[in-house]
Each structure stands twice: as C-alpha cells, then as structure tokens.
Amino acid sequence: MKHGLLFFIMLMSAGVSMYAQQIVFTPQWTPQSQFAGYYVAQEMGFYKDAGVDVVIDHTSTSDLVINRLLKGKCNAITMTLFDAIYHIGHGVEVVNVLQTAQRSGHVIVVRDDRIRNMEGLRGKRVGIWKSSSSQLAQLMDMDYELGIEWIQFIQSINLYISGAIDATMAMSYNELYWIRSSGFEDKTAIPMAEIGYDYPEEGLYVSREYYEKYPDKAKAFAEASRRGWEWAHEHPEQTVDIVMEIMKREQVPASRMHQEWMLREVLKLQFPEGGDRPDFRLDAEKVRELNALLMRHGRIEKELGVEQIQGR
C-alpha cells in the first residue's frame, strides 16, 4: 500500500511537470493567415517533432493578448515590436524568441482624391483601432503636428465606407483588402513605411517565467514556429488550406481570396528592405529607432537593447 501510494504521488508529480511545460499560445487576433506559420507548425507536426506541447488558444476581438498573458491565461503571445518595447519598459516580463515581421504593414487610406501626402491630413478625421496598435500612428501625428482627430473602431471599415471619416488606418493585409474590395480600389494608401515609420511588427514572445524555467522548450517552440513559417513560404496554397480549415473549426467566417491576400502580404513583411529571403532576427538598428521614438514622446524612460528584449 505504501509503495502504491508513493508510485501514485510520483505519477501525479510527473503529470504536473508535463502540464507545466505545456505552451499555451495566444495570437493577438482571431484565426486568420496572419498567424499561418503557427498553424502550419501545429498541423504538420513540427511542434510535436520538436518535443513541445503547444495549445493555440485564440483571443476574442475585445480581449487584448497582453491582458491574457498578465492574467496567466497563456504563456506565449504575438505582438509588435513597438508594443513589446512599450510593455517591457513598463515592467511586463516577456522575451522575444522569434521576430516574424521585419517591416510595417500599416497604411493610411484616404477618401479624398486630392489628398496625396501627410500634410493633406491636417485636422482631418481619421479612423484608428481601439487597441495598442493606435499608439504608433498617434506618435506619428505628434511628430508631424497634424492635429488629427482620431476616431476609434474595433475592426470594421464601415466608418470609412460611409464617409463618416476622411481616412483610416489599415493593415496592408487586412482592412486594405476589404476597402479595395468595396469599390475603393483607386483610393490613395500611404504606407507608414514610406513616411519614416518602417518598424518591425509581429514577433513571438513568451513570458520570462516560462523562458527561464523551460529554456529548451522555449527555444524548441521558436524553432518549430520558424519551420512553420518557412514551410508557408514554400507551400502557400496548402498553407491557406490549413488556415481555412482552422477558421472553419473555430467558426470564424472566412473568404479564401482574403486569406490568400493576407498570406502574401504577411510573408512579404518577413523580408527586410532590399532582402531576398525572409529573416527572423531582431534588427538592432530598428530597435534603437523605436526606442528613440518612444523616449522622445515620454512613453518609456530608458532604452531597451536587443539583449534585454531577447532575455539575455
């Protein structure tokens, strides 16, 4: 009886240890091609091959991933480098284990054909996400001293379509597609990258607690995720098949044409400017530029180096 109880305790302890090493990963939005590489890694067995137990647990449109991380609902998320520097600068303990985007997909889409540059947006009403994604555009507005009136939205382009606003922030792989598909294909889209704000966007982050407790698992998770993205570059059609199946499984309405557009645009962002292949490393110079922007506007108090962001 004594030996049986001891065996039961050991078995339970092993089970808890295995569960504790499980990675609960929450992308920053609902299922779509924006996160295709992770779905590929899961569906093609790359995570399993790497010896990591990954659960992809999506958020809702009203629940920010950083809040889920802070509440302990997950231990890995995606977020932009801008958000990462901001949050780390305010005491959030996360570590970048993979940088999946090297360029910015932010664009400003205008309605008035006479507006061709930023000066034309002076004092205009511009739509913006009701999320942390709004900060970069607002700092741009301060730099240009445009006095833009920002009108918040969650995910709809209805304000733009209806004419309630003069322009809107959009992602090249998401809202821009829907605007173009709604009869506004000839409207000017001003890329943030072309007006001095070409910063790396999404990266993969794990909590520092997980990173320090299970460094090998965190590294394996990152490498398997990278493998998933590389496979997506090589097999775009099959990748969209995987995305569509996951969206169906999660009961998220999906347009294959949109998901194909999104995948093409997201994969483009993984190429550094002038590069001929995707790069999954943090660019130290871009990190310095973002630090300077955030410090100039009082968003953080001290500069964060690549080493700090990567937990070294």
PyMOL commands that set and color helices and strands:
alter all, ss='L'
color gray80, all
select helices_A, chain A and resi 2-20+33-43+46-49+65-70+81-89+118-121+134-144+158-162+175-181+192-195+208-213+215-234+236-249+256-268+284-296+306-309
alter helices_A, ss='H'
color red, helices_A
select strands_A, chain A and resi 23-26+54-56+76-80+94-99+106-110+125-129+149-153+167-171+189-191+202-207
alter strands_A, ss='S'
color yellow, strands_A
deselect
rebuild
show_as cartoon
